[in-house]
């Protein structure tokens, strides 16, 4: 007996095959129990019992809704270990047939279908069901030309079909399968395909497909403006910027325009982000943090507020917080221009290759960004690519103080003597505090360094951040108060306050558990940091060992070896 002569479930005679896809086969069958009734039988390839059970629960639920615009699910049966779904047969064929020959369709007609479909999907979404695979193939006409929705969850249930899939399904791991905006995106692509008579995302490689989705530049500019606006909204790469419900989508299709939505909370958050950005520039970090926290409480989905929070916490070296906010901003808007900030985050995390890539991308678009250039220089320095670092610094010697210091570091770490590096310009007369400090370190007796040689030397050198590239104004001298046990409290206004066993340090101790050059405090107006110089015993702030450098704020207990100090800094507290 041929496939088309066989009897299924004792009452369905197979007439012919209607099609085949990733889910399995679709057969046209005649119901021999109910006269003159044809059915479509879907034979599922997936034999996983758990997924089959979930699917059947959903199909049964839909069947009980009895919506005339949803293809009816009659019942199911098992045959040869495969699940068979008996469905209503739609003799009018699918919307795919309407564009089979690449014929474009009138946008007004397509949007009329769209209005009908948004009604159907709105009904389904209210029941907490998401289709997952909206496309012309799954939108079917009955014999009476009534448009119906089929294949709920049957084809590639939690994935969909690549050209119609929302970009977050490619880029994020925690996308809810109940997020209705997945369907909104797919319906937008479907309507576009019907209007054009083709799908502009077909035939693209997966990486090209994702880039096209993120760019959102696949909607032709010669379409009517109102069509462009609606489809751009429906297929936006950022879920939060799409239509949020099918009701919103239907209203736009009906009115032929995207309604302007004034979100007061989002506006307020953006204004607060601008204010916080100015405060960050003025190094009033505590006030900036309060404002940005208020902005995020009012509107957690604000991209500017999350970006500003990321910038703030990067400057305070709270890397985990910075990364969380920057990642959130990127999730909200994959095209957010935050390569520099993300490069900085990865640099601080020791992910130098990623940092290099991100900073190069940023500098390609912003070639005059000196802060980004110095971050790139730091990547070269940290990875031992000293010649590249020296070349980059040399190009910027006249632009910012930090490049002068960092040029010295790269040249010295390349094996050159400091006196040879600067003998032509006699730059020893520079008033750059970092430069003077590093020259003092380099000029020490080489025998004072251990067997690790340059590796040990580098641990005592200070790379100068761009933030420390400006000279201190006499009117903005910051005093750091340090209380030394057994001695009177003393205020230090020097830019670099050295601490260690070496008597040449500003604060010295004979304690042998303290390294000769143990740590330094970098003191700029409202921007005070402590650097551990790879000390053997470690540097502790309030009982916590620091790694690299840490922002100092208020009153801190500083411990070096058995030596305890109380450090008071007003950095970042100005209001």
Residue pairs with C-beta under 8 A, 6 or more apart in sequence:
3 14
3 17
4 14
4 15
4 16
4 17
5 13
5 14
6 13
6 14
7 13
7 14
7 32
8 14
8 27
8 29
8 41
8 77
8 79
8 84
9 77
9 79
9 84
9 86
11 31
11 32
11 33
12 29
12 30
12 31
12 32
12 39
12 41
12 86
13 29
13 30
13 32
14 27
14 28
14 29
14 41
15 27
15 28
15 29
15 30
15 38
16 27
16 28
17 25
17 26
17 27
17 28
18 26
18 27
18 28
18 40
19 25
19 26
20 26
21 137
21 155
22 45
22 155
22 156
23 42
23 44
23 45
23 46
23 151
23 154
23 155
23 156
24 42
24 43
24 44
24 45
24 46
24 82
25 42
25 43
26 40
26 41
26 42
26 43
27 40
27 41
27 42
27 43
28 38
28 39
28 40
28 41
28 89
29 38
29 39
29 40
29 41
30 37
30 38
30 39
31 37
31 38
31 39
38 89
38 91
39 74
39 86
39 87
39 88
39 89
40 86
40 87
40 88
40 89
40 90
41 84
41 85
41 86
41 87
42 84
42 85
42 87
42 154
43 79
43 82
43 83
43 84
44 52
44 55
44 82
44 83
44 84
44 85
44 154
45 82
46 52
46 83
47 81
47 82
47 83
51 157
52 83
55 83
55 153
55 154
55 157
56 76
56 83
58 129
58 152
58 153
59 73
59 76
59 85
59 152
59 153
60 73
61 127
61 129
62 70
62 73
62 124
62 129
62 152
63 72
63 73
63 74
65 123
65 127
67 120
67 123
67 124
68 146
68 148
69 116
69 119
69 120
69 146
69 147
69 148
69 149
70 120
70 124
70 148
70 149
70 150
70 152
71 87
71 88
71 90
71 140
71 148
71 149
71 150
71 151
72 87
72 88
73 85
73 86
73 87
73 88
74 86
74 87
74 88
75 86
76 83
76 84
76 85
76 86
77 84
77 86
78 84
85 154
87 150
88 142
88 148
90 140
90 141
90 142
90 143
90 148
90 150
91 141
91 142
91 143
92 140
92 141
92 142
92 143
92 144
92 145
93 140
93 141
94 136
94 137
94 138
94 139
94 140
94 141
95 113
95 136
95 137
95 139
95 140
95 141
95 147
95 190
95 194
96 136
96 137
98 105
98 136
98 194
99 105
99 136
99 193
99 194
99 197
99 198
101 197
102 197
102 198
103 197
104 195
104 196
104 197
105 194
105 195
105 197
107 195
107 223
107 224
107 227
110 191
110 194
110 195
111 191
111 227
111 230
111 253
111 256
113 139
113 147
113 191
113 194
114 187
114 191
114 249
114 250
114 253
115 250
115 253
115 254
116 147
117 139
117 147
117 149
117 187
118 187
118 246
118 247
118 249
118 250
118 253
119 246
119 250
120 149
121 131
121 134
121 149
121 180
121 183
121 187
121 246
122 245
122 246
122 247
122 250
124 130
124 131
124 149
124 152
125 180
125 183
125 245
125 246
128 178
129 152
130 177
130 178
130 179
130 180
130 182
130 183
131 138
131 149
131 151
131 152
131 153
131 183
131 186
132 153
132 156
132 157
132 158
132 159
132 160
132 177
132 182
132 183
133 151
133 153
133 154
133 155
133 156
133 157
133 160
133 161
133 164
133 186
134 149
134 164
134 183
134 186
134 187
134 190
135 161
135 164
135 186
135 189
135 190
136 190
136 193
136 194
137 151
138 149
138 150
138 151
138 155
139 147
139 148
139 149
139 150
139 190
140 147
140 148
140 149
140 150
141 147
141 148
142 148
155 161
158 177
159 165
159 169
160 169
160 182
160 186
162 201
162 206
162 209
163 189
163 199
163 201
163 202
163 204
163 209
164 185
164 186
164 189
164 190
165 182
165 185
165 186
166 181
166 182
166 185
166 186
166 213
166 239
167 210
167 213
167 214
167 237
167 334
168 175
168 182
168 239
168 331
169 175
169 182
170 210
170 213
171 210
171 334
172 331
175 182
179 239
180 245
180 246
181 239
181 242
181 243
181 244
183 246
184 234
184 242
184 243
184 244
184 245
184 246
184 249
185 234
185 235
185 239
185 242
187 234
187 249
188 231
188 233
188 234
188 235
188 242
188 249
189 199
189 201
189 235
191 231
191 234
192 199
192 200
192 218
192 219
192 231
192 235
193 199
195 223
195 227
196 220
200 212
200 218
200 219
200 220
201 209
201 212
201 213
201 218
204 212
212 218
213 235
213 237
214 237
214 334
214 335
215 237
215 335
216 232
216 235
216 236
216 237
219 228
219 231
219 232
219 235
221 228
223 231
226 256
226 257
229 257
229 258
230 252
230 253
230 256
230 257
230 258
233 241
233 242
233 243
233 252
233 258
234 242
234 243
234 249
235 242
236 242
237 333
237 334
237 335
238 332
238 333
238 334
240 301
240 332
241 333
243 249
243 252
251 259
252 258
252 259
263 299
265 298
265 299
266 299
266 301
266 302
268 295
268 298
268 299
269 295
269 296
269 298
269 299
269 302
269 304
269 305
270 302
270 304
270 305
272 291
272 292
272 294
272 295
272 298
272 305
273 292
273 295
273 302
273 304
273 305
273 307
273 308
274 304
275 291
276 288
276 289
276 291
276 292
276 295
276 305
276 308
276 309
276 312
277 308
277 311
279 285
279 287
279 288
279 291
280 288
280 308
280 311
280 312
280 315
282 526
282 574
283 525
283 526
283 527
283 571
283 572
283 574
284 526
284 572
284 573
284 574
284 575
285 312
285 315
285 316
285 526
285 553
285 571
285 572
285 573
286 553
286 572
286 573
286 575
287 574
287 575
288 312
289 312
292 305
292 308
292 309
292 312
295 302
295 305
295 308
296 302
296 305
296 306
296 309
299 305
301 332
303 329
303 332
303 333
303 336
306 325
306 326
306 328
306 329
306 332
307 325
307 326
307 329
307 336
307 338
307 341
309 321
309 322
309 325
310 322
310 323
310 325
310 326
310 329
310 338
310 341
310 345
311 322
311 341
312 322
313 319
313 321
313 322
313 325
314 322
314 341
314 344
314 345
314 348
315 467
315 551
316 551
316 572
317 348
317 529
317 548
317 549
317 550
317 551
319 345
319 348
319 349
322 341
322 345
323 345
323 349
326 338
326 341
326 342
326 345
329 336
329 338
330 336
330 338
330 342
337 365
339 358
339 359
339 361
339 362
340 358
340 359
340 362
340 366
340 369
340 371
340 372
340 375
342 358
343 354
343 355
343 356
343 357
343 358
343 359
343 362
343 372
343 375
343 376
344 355
344 375
345 355
346 352
346 354
346 355
346 358
347 355
347 359
347 375
347 378
347 379
347 382
352 379
352 382
352 383
355 375
355 379
356 376
356 379
359 372
359 375
359 376
359 379
360 376
362 369
362 372
363 369
363 372
363 373
363 376
366 372
370 396
370 399
370 400
370 466
371 466
373 392
373 396
374 396
374 400
374 402
374 403
374 406
374 465
374 466
374 469
375 466
376 392
377 389
377 392
377 393
377 403
377 406
377 410
378 406
378 463
380 386
380 388
380 389
380 392
380 410
381 389
381 406
381 409
381 410
381 413
381 463
384 413
386 410
386 411
386 413
386 414
387 410
387 414
389 406
389 409
389 410
390 407
390 410
390 411
390 414
393 403
393 404
393 406
393 407
393 410
394 407
396 403
397 403
397 404
397 407
400 466
400 469
401 432
401 434
401 464
401 468
401 469
401 470
401 471
402 434
402 464
402 465
402 466
402 468
402 469
403 469
404 427
404 430
404 432
404 435
405 432
405 434
405 435
405 438
405 462
405 463
405 464
406 463
406 464
407 421
408 418
408 421
408 422
408 435
408 438
408 439
408 442
409 438
409 458
409 461
409 463
411 418
411 421
412 418
412 421
412 438
412 442
412 457
412 461
413 454
413 457
413 458
413 461
415 454
418 439
418 442
418 443
422 428
427 435
428 439
430 436
431 471
432 464
433 494
433 495
433 496
434 462
434 464
434 468
434 495
434 496
437 462
437 496
437 498
437 520
438 461
438 462
440 504
441 457
441 460
441 461
441 517
442 457
442 461
448 516
449 456
449 457
450 456
456 534
459 533
459 534
460 517
460 533
460 534
462 496
462 520
462 522
462 531
467 524
467 527
468 522
468 524
468 527
472 478
472 495
472 524
472 525
473 525
476 525
476 526
477 493
477 525
478 493
478 523
478 524
478 525
478 526
478 528
478 569
478 570
478 571
479 491
479 492
479 493
480 491
480 492
480 493
480 497
480 521
480 523
480 528
480 552
480 567
480 568
480 569
481 489
481 490
481 491
481 492
481 567
481 568
481 569
482 489
482 490
482 491
482 492
482 497
482 507
482 558
482 565
482 566
482 567
482 568
483 489
483 490
483 565
483 566
483 567
483 568
484 490
484 507
484 565
485 563
485 564
485 565
489 566
492 506
492 521
492 523
493 523
494 506
494 523
495 522
495 523
495 524
496 520
496 521
496 522
496 523
497 506
497 507
497 520
497 521
497 523
498 504
498 505
498 506
498 507
498 517
498 520
499 505
499 506
499 507
499 508
499 518
499 519
499 520
499 521
499 560
499 565
500 507
500 508
500 509
500 514
500 515
500 516
500 517
500 518
500 519
500 533
500 560
501 508
501 509
501 510
501 511
501 512
501 514
501 515
501 516
501 518
502 508
502 516
502 517
505 517
505 518
507 565
509 560
509 561
509 563
511 560
511 561
511 562
511 563
512 561
513 536
513 537
513 561
513 562
514 535
514 537
514 560
514 561
514 563
515 533
515 535
515 536
515 537
517 533
518 532
518 533
518 535
518 537
518 539
518 560
518 561
519 530
519 531
519 532
519 533
519 535
519 539
519 560
520 530
520 531
520 533
521 528
521 529
521 530
521 531
521 552
521 567
522 528
522 529
522 530
522 531
522 549
523 569
524 571
525 571
526 570
526 571
526 572
526 573
526 574
527 571
527 572
528 551
528 552
528 553
528 569
528 571
529 549
529 550
529 551
529 552
530 539
530 541
530 546
530 549
530 550
530 552
530 558
530 567
531 548
531 549
532 538
532 539
532 546
532 547
532 548
532 549
535 560
537 560
537 561
538 545
538 546
539 545
539 546
539 558
539 559
539 560
540 546
540 557
540 558
540 559
540 560
541 550
541 552
541 556
541 557
541 558
541 559
542 556
542 557
543 557
543 559
551 571
551 572
552 567
552 569
552 571
553 569
553 571
553 572
553 573
554 568
554 569
554 570
554 573
555 566
555 567
555 568
556 566
556 567
556 568
556 569
557 564
557 565
557 566
557 567
558 564
558 565
558 566
558 567
559 565
